């Protein structure tokens, strides 16, 4: 194999790796916020299901999750995945895994906010959603 062919193969791999990385961040950051809010829900059922989801994804190896997502459809539905579909399966597995980690990071940041922040927003007349979006979330992201 020539040097140019090796560089071409390596650049293709680097491009796919970067695409997986950026797409994983694009999907896992907002999904992690949704999962964190579900984890902090007052509904016991939603809270426990979300806790189980986070525990399962954080407690199993990423490689096992990748194998399950990539080869699970074949064993469950006898459907083989094409190369593009395997890339989609990889992005789904990475996004779900990292969303579970980000959910715990977000939850810790939200719960670390002093009660005074909520009280000040209430005094200023902010609704709960305005308080979260304008005061709490920017501080969580900053921390």
Secondary structure as a PSIPRED ss2 file (coil, helix, strand):
# PSIPRED VFORMAT (PSIPRED V4.0)

   1 X C   1.000  0.000  0.000
   2 X C   1.000  0.000  0.000
   3 X H   0.000  1.000  0.000
   4 X H   0.000  1.000  0.000
   5 X H   0.000  1.000  0.000
   6 X H   0.000  1.000  0.000
   7 X H   0.000  1.000  0.000
   8 X H   0.000  1.000  0.000
   9 X H   0.000  1.000  0.000
  10 X H   0.000  1.000  0.000
  11 X H   0.000  1.000  0.000
  12 X H   0.000  1.000  0.000
  13 X H   0.000  1.000  0.000
  14 X H   0.000  1.000  0.000
  15 X H   0.000  1.000  0.000
  16 X H   0.000  1.000  0.000
  17 X H   0.000  1.000  0.000
  18 X H   0.000  1.000  0.000
  19 X H   0.000  1.000  0.000
  20 X H   0.000  1.000  0.000
  21 X H   0.000  1.000  0.000
  22 X H   0.000  1.000  0.000
  23 X H   0.000  1.000  0.000
  24 X H   0.000  1.000  0.000
  25 X H   0.000  1.000  0.000
  26 X H   0.000  1.000  0.000
  27 X H   0.000  1.000  0.000
  28 X H   0.000  1.000  0.000
  29 X H   0.000  1.000  0.000
  30 X H   0.000  1.000  0.000
  31 X H   0.000  1.000  0.000
  32 X H   0.000  1.000  0.000
  33 X H   0.000  1.000  0.000
  34 X H   0.000  1.000  0.000
  35 X H   0.000  1.000  0.000
  36 X H   0.000  1.000  0.000
  37 X H   0.000  1.000  0.000
  38 X H   0.000  1.000  0.000
  39 X H   0.000  1.000  0.000
  40 X C   1.000  0.000  0.000
  41 X C   1.000  0.000  0.000
  42 X C   1.000  0.000  0.000
  43 X C   1.000  0.000  0.000
  44 X H   0.000  1.000  0.000
  45 X H   0.000  1.000  0.000
  46 X H   0.000  1.000  0.000
  47 X H   0.000  1.000  0.000
  48 X H   0.000  1.000  0.000
  49 X H   0.000  1.000  0.000
  50 X H   0.000  1.000  0.000
  51 X H   0.000  1.000  0.000
  52 X H   0.000  1.000  0.000
  53 X H   0.000  1.000  0.000
  54 X H   0.000  1.000  0.000
  55 X H   0.000  1.000  0.000
  56 X H   0.000  1.000  0.000
  57 X H   0.000  1.000  0.000
  58 X H   0.000  1.000  0.000
  59 X H   0.000  1.000  0.000
  60 X C   1.000  0.000  0.000
  61 X C   1.000  0.000  0.000
  62 X H   0.000  1.000  0.000
  63 X H   0.000  1.000  0.000
  64 X H   0.000  1.000  0.000
  65 X H   0.000  1.000  0.000
  66 X H   0.000  1.000  0.000
  67 X H   0.000  1.000  0.000
  68 X H   0.000  1.000  0.000
  69 X H   0.000  1.000  0.000
  70 X H   0.000  1.000  0.000
  71 X H   0.000  1.000  0.000
  72 X H   0.000  1.000  0.000
  73 X H   0.000  1.000  0.000
  74 X H   0.000  1.000  0.000
  75 X H   0.000  1.000  0.000
  76 X H   0.000  1.000  0.000
  77 X H   0.000  1.000  0.000
  78 X C   1.000  0.000  0.000
  79 X C   1.000  0.000  0.000
  80 X C   1.000  0.000  0.000
  81 X C   1.000  0.000  0.000
  82 X C   1.000  0.000  0.000
  83 X H   0.000  1.000  0.000
  84 X H   0.000  1.000  0.000
  85 X H   0.000  1.000  0.000
  86 X H   0.000  1.000  0.000
  87 X H   0.000  1.000  0.000
  88 X H   0.000  1.000  0.000
  89 X H   0.000  1.000  0.000
  90 X H   0.000  1.000  0.000
  91 X H   0.000  1.000  0.000
  92 X H   0.000  1.000  0.000
  93 X H   0.000  1.000  0.000
  94 X H   0.000  1.000  0.000
  95 X H   0.000  1.000  0.000
  96 X H   0.000  1.000  0.000
  97 X H   0.000  1.000  0.000
  98 X H   0.000  1.000  0.000
  99 X H   0.000  1.000  0.000
 100 X H   0.000  1.000  0.000
 101 X H   0.000  1.000  0.000
 102 X H   0.000  1.000  0.000
 103 X H   0.000  1.000  0.000
 104 X H   0.000  1.000  0.000
 105 X H   0.000  1.000  0.000
 106 X H   0.000  1.000  0.000
 107 X H   0.000  1.000  0.000
 108 X H   0.000  1.000  0.000
 109 X H   0.000  1.000  0.000
 110 X H   0.000  1.000  0.000
 111 X H   0.000  1.000  0.000
 112 X C   1.000  0.000  0.000
 113 X C   1.000  0.000  0.000
 114 X C   1.000  0.000  0.000
 115 X H   0.000  1.000  0.000
 116 X H   0.000  1.000  0.000
 117 X H   0.000  1.000  0.000
 118 X H   0.000  1.000  0.000
 119 X H   0.000  1.000  0.000
 120 X H   0.000  1.000  0.000
 121 X H   0.000  1.000  0.000
 122 X H   0.000  1.000  0.000
 123 X H   0.000  1.000  0.000
 124 X C   1.000  0.000  0.000
 125 X C   1.000  0.000  0.000
 126 X C   1.000  0.000  0.000
 127 X C   1.000  0.000  0.000
 128 X H   0.000  1.000  0.000
 129 X H   0.000  1.000  0.000
 130 X H   0.000  1.000  0.000
 131 X H   0.000  1.000  0.000
 132 X H   0.000  1.000  0.000
 133 X H   0.000  1.000  0.000
 134 X H   0.000  1.000  0.000
 135 X H   0.000  1.000  0.000
 136 X H   0.000  1.000  0.000
 137 X H   0.000  1.000  0.000
 138 X H   0.000  1.000  0.000
 139 X H   0.000  1.000  0.000
 140 X H   0.000  1.000  0.000
 141 X H   0.000  1.000  0.000
 142 X H   0.000  1.000  0.000
 143 X C   1.000  0.000  0.000
